Amino acid sequence: MEVSTTNERLGSLVTSLEAVGHNQLPATVQAFNAASKTVIMGTWKSYALGAPIAGSPFKIKHATGAYARSIKHQVRGPFDHLVYSDSPYAGAIEDGSAEIDMKQTHTKGPKSRRAKAGHGYLIVPFRWNVPGGVKANIMPDQVYAQIRAGIRNDRFQVSKVLDGRVVEPNYSGELVPRHTYQWGSRFKSTLPGEENLQGLVAMENTTAAQARTSYVTFRIISERSPAHKWVRPAQPGMRIVESVARNTQPIVEEMITDGLMKDLGVS
Protein backbone atom coordinates (compact mmCIF):
# COMPACT_ATOMS: atom_id res chain seq x y z
CA MET A 1 0.00 0.00 0.00
CA GLU A 2 1.64 3.26 -1.10
CA VAL A 3 1.40 6.98 -1.76
CA SER A 4 3.77 8.55 -4.28
CA THR A 5 4.65 12.18 -4.95
CA THR A 6 4.61 11.38 -8.66
CA ASN A 7 0.82 11.45 -9.13
CA GLU A 8 -0.82 12.26 -12.45
CA ARG A 9 -0.89 16.00 -11.91
CA LEU A 10 2.82 16.12 -11.08
CA GLY A 11 3.88 13.56 -13.66
CA SER A 12 4.54 15.93 -16.55
CA LEU A 13 6.26 18.40 -14.23
CA VAL A 14 8.58 15.70 -12.90
CA THR A 15 9.56 14.74 -16.45
CA SER A 16 10.51 18.34 -17.14
CA LEU A 17 12.39 18.67 -13.86
CA GLU A 18 14.42 15.55 -14.55
CA ALA A 19 15.43 17.01 -17.91
CA VAL A 20 16.74 20.13 -16.17
CA GLY A 21 18.63 18.15 -13.51
CA HIS A 22 18.31 18.13 -9.76
CA ASN A 23 21.58 20.01 -9.21
CA GLN A 24 19.97 23.08 -10.72
CA LEU A 25 16.88 22.84 -8.54
CA PRO A 26 17.95 22.41 -4.88
CA ALA A 27 14.85 24.08 -3.41
CA THR A 28 12.58 21.87 -5.50
CA VAL A 29 14.46 18.75 -4.41
CA GLN A 30 14.07 19.87 -0.80
CA ALA A 31 10.36 20.50 -1.36
CA PHE A 32 9.82 16.96 -2.68
CA ASN A 33 11.62 15.54 0.34
CA ALA A 34 9.70 17.65 2.85
CA ALA A 35 6.36 17.04 1.13
CA SER A 36 6.78 13.27 1.17
CA LYS A 37 8.30 12.85 4.64
CA THR A 38 6.62 15.61 6.62
CA VAL A 39 3.28 16.03 4.90
CA ILE A 40 2.37 12.69 3.31
CA MET A 41 4.05 10.31 5.76
CA GLY A 42 3.18 12.52 8.73
CA THR A 43 -0.48 12.66 7.74
CA TRP A 44 -0.69 8.92 7.11
CA LYS A 45 0.95 8.12 10.45
CA SER A 46 -1.42 10.46 12.27
CA TYR A 47 -4.43 8.71 10.73
CA ALA A 48 -2.90 5.33 11.61
CA LEU A 49 -2.63 6.49 15.23
CA GLY A 50 -6.29 7.43 15.40
CA ALA A 51 -6.45 11.09 14.33
CA PRO A 52 -9.71 12.21 12.67
CA ILE A 53 -9.62 11.80 8.88
CA ALA A 54 -10.90 14.89 7.08
CA GLY A 55 -13.65 14.05 4.61
CA SER A 56 -14.03 10.46 5.81
CA PRO A 57 -16.52 8.73 8.12
CA PHE A 58 -13.81 6.29 9.21
CA LYS A 59 -11.22 6.45 11.98
CA ILE A 60 -8.77 3.97 13.50
CA LYS A 61 -10.42 3.36 16.87
CA HIS A 62 -7.95 1.22 18.77
CA ALA A 63 -4.52 2.12 17.43
CA THR A 64 -1.72 -0.08 18.74
CA GLY A 65 1.04 1.73 16.85
CA ALA A 66 1.91 -1.25 14.66
CA TYR A 67 0.19 0.17 11.58
CA ALA A 68 1.87 3.56 12.06
CA ARG A 69 5.28 1.92 12.49
CA SER A 70 4.79 0.08 9.20
CA ILE A 71 4.62 3.35 7.25
CA LYS A 72 7.99 4.15 5.67
CA HIS A 73 9.62 6.56 3.24
CA GLN A 74 11.78 5.70 0.24
CA VAL A 75 13.66 8.06 -2.09
CA ARG A 76 13.62 6.61 -5.60
CA GLY A 77 14.94 9.76 -7.22
CA PRO A 78 15.29 13.51 -6.51
CA PHE A 79 11.73 14.04 -7.72
CA ASP A 80 10.34 10.59 -6.97
CA HIS A 81 9.51 9.70 -3.38
CA LEU A 82 7.48 6.76 -2.14
CA VAL A 83 5.60 6.53 1.15
CA TYR A 84 4.37 3.01 1.81
CA SER A 85 3.18 0.54 4.43
CA ASP A 86 4.70 -2.93 4.66
CA SER A 87 2.02 -4.14 7.07
CA PRO A 88 0.33 -7.38 5.96
CA TYR A 89 -2.94 -5.80 7.11
CA ALA A 90 -2.64 -2.56 5.13
CA GLY A 91 -4.59 -3.95 2.19
CA ALA A 92 -7.49 -5.08 4.38
CA ILE A 93 -7.56 -1.73 6.18
CA GLU A 94 -7.72 0.08 2.85
CA ASP A 95 -10.01 -2.20 0.84
CA GLY A 96 -11.97 -4.01 3.54
CA SER A 97 -12.36 -7.74 4.08
CA ALA A 98 -15.01 -10.40 3.62
CA GLU A 99 -16.74 -12.20 6.46
CA ILE A 100 -14.43 -14.67 8.17
CA ASP A 101 -15.64 -17.80 9.92
CA MET A 102 -12.75 -18.48 12.26
CA LYS A 103 -14.09 -21.97 12.99
CA GLN A 104 -12.96 -22.81 9.46
CA THR A 105 -9.86 -20.62 9.13
CA HIS A 106 -8.22 -20.92 12.56
CA THR A 107 -8.78 -24.47 13.79
CA LYS A 108 -6.36 -26.30 11.51
CA GLY A 109 -3.43 -23.89 11.33
CA PRO A 110 0.14 -24.24 12.63
CA LYS A 111 -0.83 -23.56 16.27
CA SER A 112 -3.98 -25.68 16.22
CA ARG A 113 -4.63 -28.82 18.24
CA ARG A 114 -6.60 -31.99 17.60
CA ALA A 115 -9.18 -33.07 20.18
CA LYS A 116 -9.59 -36.72 21.17
CA ALA A 117 -12.81 -36.73 19.15
CA GLY A 118 -10.82 -35.71 16.08
CA HIS A 119 -11.93 -32.12 15.51
CA GLY A 120 -9.56 -29.16 15.38
CA TYR A 121 -9.42 -26.32 17.88
CA LEU A 122 -7.25 -23.36 18.77
CA ILE A 123 -6.59 -21.78 22.17
CA VAL A 124 -6.56 -17.99 21.77
CA PRO A 125 -5.09 -15.62 24.40
CA PHE A 126 -6.75 -12.24 24.88
CA ARG A 127 -4.66 -9.67 26.71
CA TRP A 128 -6.35 -7.18 29.02
CA ASN A 129 -4.81 -3.79 29.67
CA VAL A 130 -4.81 -2.09 33.06
CA PRO A 131 -6.98 0.95 33.84
CA GLY A 132 -5.54 4.29 32.85
CA GLY A 133 -4.07 3.06 29.59
CA VAL A 134 -4.96 4.29 26.12
CA LYS A 135 -5.19 0.88 24.48
CA ALA A 136 -8.28 -1.23 23.93
CA ASN A 137 -9.55 -4.10 26.05
CA ILE A 138 -9.11 -2.38 29.40
CA MET A 139 -10.32 -4.24 32.48
CA PRO A 140 -12.68 -2.41 34.86
CA ASP A 141 -11.11 -0.57 37.79
CA GLN A 142 -12.83 -2.75 40.38
CA VAL A 143 -11.66 -5.99 38.76
CA TYR A 144 -8.06 -4.79 38.55
CA ALA A 145 -8.14 -3.60 42.17
CA GLN A 146 -9.62 -6.92 43.33
CA ILE A 147 -6.95 -8.97 41.56
CA ARG A 148 -4.07 -6.78 42.74
CA ALA A 149 -5.34 -6.97 46.33
CA GLY A 150 -5.62 -10.75 46.00
CA ILE A 151 -2.03 -10.99 44.76
CA ARG A 152 -0.76 -8.87 47.66
CA ASN A 153 -2.44 -11.01 50.32
CA ASP A 154 -1.81 -14.33 48.54
CA ARG A 155 -5.50 -15.03 47.86
CA PHE A 156 -4.92 -14.79 44.10
CA GLN A 157 -1.99 -16.84 42.86
CA VAL A 158 0.01 -15.60 39.89
CA SER A 159 0.51 -17.92 36.89
CA LYS A 160 3.96 -18.30 35.34
CA VAL A 161 5.48 -19.14 31.97
CA LEU A 162 8.06 -21.84 32.66
CA ASP A 163 11.46 -22.18 31.06
CA GLY A 164 11.62 -24.62 28.21
CA ARG A 165 8.92 -25.84 25.86
CA VAL A 166 7.22 -29.08 24.99
CA VAL A 167 6.82 -30.39 21.46
CA GLU A 168 3.32 -31.52 20.53
CA PRO A 169 1.50 -32.32 17.28
CA ASN A 170 -0.91 -29.79 15.82
CA TYR A 171 -4.10 -30.72 13.97
CA SER A 172 -2.15 -31.84 10.89
CA GLY A 173 0.32 -33.89 12.93
CA GLU A 174 3.18 -31.44 12.55
CA LEU A 175 5.30 -31.20 15.70
CA VAL A 176 5.32 -27.67 17.11
CA PRO A 177 6.91 -26.22 20.29
CA ARG A 178 4.52 -24.93 22.93
CA HIS A 179 5.02 -22.96 26.13
CA THR A 180 4.51 -24.65 29.47
CA TYR A 181 2.87 -22.94 32.43
CA GLN A 182 2.49 -23.08 36.17
CA TRP A 183 -1.14 -22.13 36.60
CA GLY A 184 -2.34 -19.98 39.46
CA SER A 185 -5.76 -18.54 40.27
CA ARG A 186 -8.46 -17.64 37.76
CA PHE A 187 -10.82 -14.71 38.15
CA LYS A 188 -14.46 -15.61 38.82
CA SER A 189 -17.44 -13.30 38.89
CA THR A 190 -21.23 -13.48 38.75
CA LEU A 191 -21.65 -9.77 38.03
CA PRO A 192 -23.22 -8.68 34.73
CA GLY A 193 -20.75 -7.11 32.33
CA GLU A 194 -17.83 -9.20 33.55
CA GLU A 195 -18.56 -12.32 31.50
CA ASN A 196 -15.61 -11.76 29.17
CA LEU A 197 -13.27 -11.62 32.17
CA GLN A 198 -14.18 -15.07 33.45
CA GLY A 199 -11.07 -17.20 33.86
CA LEU A 200 -8.64 -14.28 33.65
CA VAL A 201 -5.15 -15.07 34.93
CA ALA A 202 -2.35 -12.81 36.11
CA MET A 203 0.68 -14.03 34.15
CA GLU A 204 4.12 -13.26 35.54
CA ASN A 205 6.68 -12.57 32.82
CA THR A 206 10.10 -12.29 34.43
CA THR A 207 13.28 -11.59 32.48
CA ALA A 208 16.78 -10.62 33.50
CA ALA A 209 15.87 -7.00 32.85
CA GLN A 210 12.47 -6.75 34.52
CA ALA A 211 9.51 -8.48 36.11
CA ARG A 212 6.03 -7.60 34.92
CA THR A 213 2.54 -9.02 35.09
CA SER A 214 0.14 -9.33 32.19
CA TYR A 215 -3.55 -10.16 32.41
CA VAL A 216 -4.91 -12.73 30.00
CA THR A 217 -8.04 -14.72 29.27
CA PHE A 218 -7.96 -17.83 27.10
CA ARG A 219 -10.76 -18.86 24.79
CA ILE A 220 -11.19 -21.86 22.49
CA ILE A 221 -12.16 -21.67 18.83
CA SER A 222 -13.43 -25.10 17.88
CA GLU A 223 -14.83 -26.61 14.73
CA ARG A 224 -17.72 -27.62 16.96
CA SER A 225 -18.41 -24.12 18.29
CA PRO A 226 -21.98 -22.89 17.63
CA ALA A 227 -22.55 -21.63 14.09
CA HIS A 228 -22.94 -17.99 15.17
CA LYS A 229 -19.77 -17.97 17.28
CA TRP A 230 -16.33 -16.85 16.10
CA VAL A 231 -17.59 -15.19 12.93
CA ARG A 232 -15.93 -11.89 12.07
CA PRO A 233 -18.34 -9.72 10.07
CA ALA A 234 -17.28 -8.25 6.74
CA GLN A 235 -15.34 -5.02 7.23
CA PRO A 236 -15.66 -2.01 4.91
CA GLY A 237 -12.53 -0.49 3.42
CA MET A 238 -11.43 2.63 5.30
CA ARG A 239 -9.70 4.13 2.23
CA ILE A 240 -7.06 5.75 4.39
CA VAL A 241 -4.50 5.99 1.58
CA GLU A 242 -7.10 7.66 -0.64
CA SER A 243 -7.77 10.16 2.14
CA VAL A 244 -4.05 10.83 2.60
CA ALA A 245 -3.61 11.51 -1.12
CA ARG A 246 -6.72 13.69 -1.32
CA ASN A 247 -6.02 15.71 1.81
CA THR A 248 -2.31 16.30 1.18
CA GLN A 249 -2.31 16.90 -2.57
CA PRO A 250 -3.00 20.68 -2.43
CA ILE A 251 -0.29 21.19 0.19
CA VAL A 252 2.21 19.03 -1.69
CA GLU A 253 1.61 20.86 -4.95
CA GLU A 254 1.95 24.24 -3.23
CA MET A 255 5.25 23.22 -1.60
CA ILE A 256 6.70 21.96 -4.86
CA THR A 257 5.51 25.05 -6.75
CA ASP A 258 7.10 27.31 -4.13
CA GLY A 259 10.37 25.39 -4.37
CA LEU A 260 10.40 25.60 -8.15
CA MET A 261 9.66 29.32 -8.14
CA LYS A 262 12.49 29.85 -5.67
CA ASP A 263 14.92 27.96 -7.91
CA LEU A 264 13.78 29.96 -10.95
CA GLY A 265 14.08 33.24 -9.07
CA VAL A 266 10.40 34.01 -9.48
CA SER A 267 8.87 35.89 -6.57
N, C-alpha and C positions, 0 to 999 in steps of 0.2 A: 504494500500500500504506500503510495508516494504522492508528493507534491513537488512540482518542478517550477523553477523560475522561467523556463523556456516554454510558456504557454503560447497559444495561437497568436494572441495579440502582440507578444514580444518576439515571436519567431523571426519575422522579417527584419526587425531592428537588430537582433542578435547576429544575423547573417551579415548585416552591414558593419556592425561593430567588429566582428572577427576579421573582416577585410581590412579595416583600419589598423588593427593590432592593439592588444591590451596595454602595451607600453606607452601608447599615446593617450590612453584614457584611464589614468589612475583613479580618478574620482568615481568613474562609472564602475570600475572593477570593485571598488570599496562599497559602492551602493548595492551591487549584486550580492556581495558577501553579507552586508548588514541586513538586507531585505530577507535573505533566505534564513540566516541564523537567528536574527533578533525578531523579525516580524513573523515569518511563516512558521519556523520551528517553535518560537515562543508562544504563538497563538495556539498551535496544535497541542503543545504540552499543557497549556492552561486548560484547554477543553478536556484533555485526558485526565486532568486532576480534578475535574468537576466544576469548572467555571461555567457560567451561563453561556450558551451558544447563540449569538445574535442571529435572528431570523430562523431559528429552529425550535421545534417543540421538544427536542430531546436534550438530555443532559446525563453525563456519567454520574450515577447516584452514589456508588460506593467505591470510590477510587482507591486502589491499593498502592498505586505508584508504578506498578509493573508496566502498564500500557505507556505511561509517560516516559519511563526509562527506555522503552523500546524505540523511541523516536530519535532519529539520528540525522546528521548532516554530512553530505558528501560533495566535494568540489570536483566536478568533472571537466571543468574548463573555466577560464576567467569570467565568462558570461553564461555559464551552465552549472547551476547548483541543484542538487537533489536533496529533498527532505523526505525521509521515509521511515516506516515502522517495520521492524523485523519480528514483530510479535506474531505468533501463529494464530492469534485470535483477531488480528486487525481486520481481516477480510469479513469475518462474521459481525464484528462491530459495525463495519461500514455498510455491508449489504444485507445483514440479517441472517437468520438461520431457520431451518424448518423445525417442526416439532420433533423432539427426540424422546424415544421410549428407552430409558436407561435400563430397563429390564432386559432389553435385547442388545444394547450396545456396551453395557458395562459388566455383564456377568460372566463373560468368557474371555476377558482380556488377560494381559500378563500378570496382574495382581489378583486375579480371581481365585476362587476355591471351588472344589466340587464337594457337595454334600453327600452323605452316605446314601441318600435316595437317588443320587445321580445328577441332580440339577446344579446349575452354576449359581454362585452368589459372590458378592463383593462386600467387604467391610469398609465403610467410608467414615473417616474421621471428620468431625466438624469442630473447628476451633472457635472458642468464645473469647471475646475481648473483654477486658475489665472496664468498669465504669470510668468515665472521664476521657476515654479515647475518642478518636475521630473515625475509627474504622467501623465497619458493619458488624452485625452479630454480637452486640454488647449485652452481657448478662445484666439483669436487674440489680440495683444497688443492694437490695435486701438479701438476694441470693449470694452475692459476692461476700457480703459481710458475714453471713451465716457460715459459709465455707471457711473463710479466713479465721473466724473465731474457733471453729471446730479443729482446724489445723493447729492453732496455738495451744489448745487444751487437750490435744490428742484424741478428740472424739471423731475427727475426720482424718483418716490415714491417707497420706500421699502415695500415688502410684509412681513407679519408676521404670524407665527404659533400661534394661540390663545390657551389660557389655556382651558382645558376641551376637550372632544370629543363628537361626536354624534354617535348614534348607528343606522346603516342602514342595510338593507338586501343585501346580495351579490346575484350572479346569481341564486344560489340554494335556496335562501330564508333564509339562515342562517344569524342571526344578528351579525354584526361585528362592532367594534368601529373604527371610522375614525377621523383623525385630522380635525380641522376647521381652516380657514385662513382669514386674512384680506388682500385682494389682492391690490397690488400697480400697478406700471407701468409694461409694457411688452416691451421688445426690438423689434424694427421694423427696417428692412433694405431692400433695393432693390439691394444691391451690390452682385455680383456673389461670391460664396464661403461662404456666410453667411446664407445660407438657413437653415442649421441645428440649427442656433441660434435664429431663429424667435420665438418670444413669451417668450424669456428668462426673468426670474424674479430674482431680488435680494432678497433673503429670509433672514430676520433677525432672528437669533437664539440666544436669550438672556437667560442666566442662572444666578444663583446667583454668579457663579464664573467668568463668562466672557460674553462678547457680541461679536458675530462674524456674518459675512454675507456669505452666500453660494449662488451660482449662478446655477439656475436649469431651464431646459426646461421640459415640460410635453408633452408626446405623447400618443396617444390612439391606442391600439391594439384591433381591432374589428373583430368579425366573418365575417363582411361584408367588411373588407379591401380587396383591390385588391389581386388577387391570388399570384402575385410575391412579395408582401410586407410581411415583418415580417417572412421571412424564413431564418433560420440560416443554412448555408451550412454545410455539413458533415465535421468534423474536423479529421485530421489524428492524430494518437497517437504519442506523442513526445518521448516516451520511455526514460523518464528521469531517472527512477529507474534503468533501464538496463544500462544506461550510467554511473550512479554512481557506480554500481557494477563493471562494466568493467574497469573504469578509476581508481578506488581505490584499486582493488584487489592486484596488485603487491606491492603497498605500504603497505597495511595491512599485507600481508604475510611476507614482509621483517621485519616489526616492530615486529610481533609475533615471527619470527625466531630469531631475535636479542635478544628479551626478554628471550626466551628459552635457548639460548646459554649462556646468562649471568647467568641464574639460574643454569645451568649445569657446569659452570666454564670453558666453551670452548671459547677460544679467536678467 
